[in-house]
Amino acid sequence: MNQSAPFTRSDLRELGYVLERGDEVVAMREIAAGELHPNVIGLRHDVDNTLAASLELARWEQRHGFRATYYVLHDSPYWDSEELRPTLAAIEELGHEIGIHSNALAVALRTGREPYEVLASALARLRAWGFTVTGHVAHGDGEWCYAQDHSLVFVNDELLEECARPELGEPDRVIEARGRTLRLAPISMSEFGLTYDAYRVGARALYLSDSGGRWNEDPARIAAQFPHPTGQLHILVHPCWWTEAFPAKVAV
């Protein structure tokens, strides 16, 4: 498998070989609900900027008996597109979960809006369309989450009490990015009707991610370690890196 994007149809087949090692491949809400068997793989997608590849991935997964969670980014280029609602409906009808990919703190810094209102309004929109959104995961905003020296300043999940990051500072500290400041005042995810954060759910022992367009680990090496005696394998795939896996259906 290629170690970096763009990933092709051949890479998709090899990803399939990794996923087929699991007794089941499930959406993250199933992990959150108590599916903790080490032979089960949790699969998620952070939908940063492409809907078409997301739908093709969802169809491919459904054909192979895999279930996944698609976390929707509320300040993405597609958020106000006419394609969003029908695409998410099609993904859900294929047996997948719709979740929220939160960039609320970054949006608050950029626009001056209250971060709680940013997240709440995004959730309200998805729920008004009939999607039962209970899962959350943070977006790593490259423009706002990092300092000029590339060090991490904050993570968007720090809006939630359950997602404290003591390695970055106190939960109620003031964060500063690009000359703007915001005081963190975390509240419970239950206030948003959320029940889990994907990064923290379950008993994860192995993690495979294509964040930044590059695998964090060699997929073959991770597959060789599965099943792991101390926990599950969770996999994060960003559809934006897989457009070339569907050349006839997705405009690059």
SVG drawing of the C-alpha trace seen along z (x, -y; Angstrom):
<svg xmlns="http://www.w3.org/2000/svg" viewBox="-36 -40 45 53">
<polyline fill="none" stroke="black" stroke-width="0.4" points="0.0,0.0 1.2,-3.5 2.3,-5.3 1.0,-8.7 -1.8,-10.2 -3.2,-10.1 -4.5,-6.6 -5.7,-4.5 -8.0,-1.6 -5.1,0.7 -4.7,-0.9 -8.4,-0.6 -8.2,3.2 -5.3,3.4 -7.3,1.4 -10.0,4.0 -7.6,6.8 -6.8,5.0 -10.5,4.5 -11.4,8.1 -9.2,9.3 -11.9,8.2 -14.8,10.3 -16.8,7.1 -16.1,3.6 -18.4,1.2 -19.3,-2.4 -18.0,-4.2 -21.4,-4.5 -21.3,-0.7 -17.9,-0.9 -19.4,-3.6 -22.4,-1.3 -20.2,1.4 -18.9,3.4 -15.4,4.0 -14.4,7.4 -10.7,7.2 -11.6,8.9 -13.9,6.0 -12.5,3.0 -13.9,-0.5 -13.9,-2.6 -14.4,-6.3 -14.1,-9.0 -13.4,-12.7 -15.2,-14.4 -13.1,-17.5 -13.8,-18.7 -15.3,-16.1 -18.8,-14.6 -18.5,-12.6 -15.6,-10.4 -17.4,-9.9 -20.5,-8.5 -18.3,-6.2 -16.5,-4.9 -19.8,-4.3 -21.0,-2.3 -17.8,-0.3 -18.0,0.4 -21.6,1.5 -20.7,4.0 -18.1,5.5 -20.2,5.6 -18.3,2.8 -20.0,0.1 -18.4,-3.3 -19.0,-6.7 -18.9,-9.8 -18.1,-12.9 -19.3,-16.0 -17.3,-19.3 -19.6,-22.3 -17.3,-24.9 -16.3,-22.8 -16.8,-24.0 -19.7,-21.6 -21.7,-22.6 -24.0,-24.9 -24.2,-22.9 -27.4,-21.4 -25.7,-18.0 -25.1,-17.8 -28.5,-16.6 -29.1,-14.0 -25.5,-12.7 -25.7,-12.2 -29.1,-10.5 -27.7,-8.1 -24.7,-7.3 -27.0,-6.7 -29.3,-4.5 -26.2,-2.3 -26.0,-1.5 -23.5,-4.1 -23.5,-6.6 -23.5,-10.4 -21.5,-12.3 -20.1,-15.9 -16.6,-16.9 -16.2,-19.9 -14.1,-23.0 -16.1,-25.2 -13.1,-26.8 -11.3,-27.7 -14.5,-29.1 -15.0,-31.2 -11.5,-32.6 -11.9,-33.4 -15.4,-34.9 -16.0,-36.1 -19.0,-33.8 -19.6,-31.8 -18.1,-28.3 -21.1,-26.7 -23.4,-28.3 -21.3,-27.2 -21.4,-23.6 -25.1,-23.7 -26.3,-25.3 -24.4,-22.7 -25.9,-19.9 -29.4,-21.4 -29.1,-21.6 -28.2,-17.9 -30.8,-16.8 -33.5,-18.9 -32.8,-16.8 -33.5,-13.7 -30.0,-12.5 -29.4,-11.2 -26.1,-12.7 -24.5,-11.5 -20.9,-11.2 -18.2,-13.9 -14.6,-14.2 -12.4,-17.3 -11.1,-18.8 -7.4,-19.7 -7.6,-23.2 -4.2,-23.8 -4.6,-27.5 -5.8,-28.0 -4.8,-25.1 -1.1,-25.5 1.5,-28.1 4.0,-29.5 6.6,-26.9 4.0,-24.2 3.4,-23.4 -0.1,-22.5 -2.0,-25.3 -5.4,-23.8 -7.7,-21.0 -11.3,-21.7 -12.6,-19.0 -11.5,-21.1 -14.9,-22.7 -16.1,-19.5 -15.5,-18.7 -14.8,-15.1 -12.0,-16.0 -9.5,-17.8 -5.9,-17.8 -3.7,-18.5 -0.6,-18.3 -1.7,-21.5 -2.8,-23.4 -5.7,-24.0 -9.2,-23.2 -10.3,-26.9 -7.1,-28.6 -7.0,-31.4 -6.0,-30.3 -4.4,-32.6 -4.0,-32.1 -3.2,-34.6 -3.5,-37.5 -6.9,-36.5 -7.8,-35.1 -10.6,-33.0 -11.1,-31.7 -12.0,-28.0 -15.0,-27.2 -15.7,-23.5 -19.2,-22.1 -20.5,-18.5 -21.1,-16.8 -24.5,-15.9 -25.4,-19.6 -25.1,-19.1 -26.9,-15.8 -23.7,-14.0 -22.8,-10.7 -19.2,-10.0 -16.0,-11.4 -14.5,-9.1 -10.9,-9.7 -11.6,-8.5 -14.1,-5.7 -13.6,-2.0 -10.4,-0.1 -8.1,-1.1 -4.8,0.7 -4.0,0.1 -4.6,-3.0 -4.2,-3.5 -4.8,-7.0 -4.2,-8.7 -4.3,-12.2 -2.3,-14.7 -2.4,-12.3 0.1,-9.9 -0.3,-6.7 0.8,-7.1 1.9,-3.4 2.6,-0.8 -0.9,0.8 0.7,4.2 2.5,4.0 -0.7,3.0 -2.6,5.8 0.0,8.3 -0.5,7.2 -4.3,7.7 -6.1,8.9 -4.3,7.3 -4.5,8.8 -5.1,5.4 -7.7,3.8 -9.2,3.0 -8.0,1.6 -9.5,-1.8 -9.0,-3.2 -9.4,-6.8 -9.7,-7.3 -10.2,-10.8 -12.2,-10.5 -10.3,-13.5 -7.2,-11.4 -9.1,-8.7 -10.6,-10.4 -8.3,-8.5 -9.8,-5.3 -13.0,-6.2 -11.7,-7.8 -14.8,-7.2 -17.2,-8.7 -15.4,-11.4 -14.0,-14.5 -10.5,-15.1"/>
</svg>
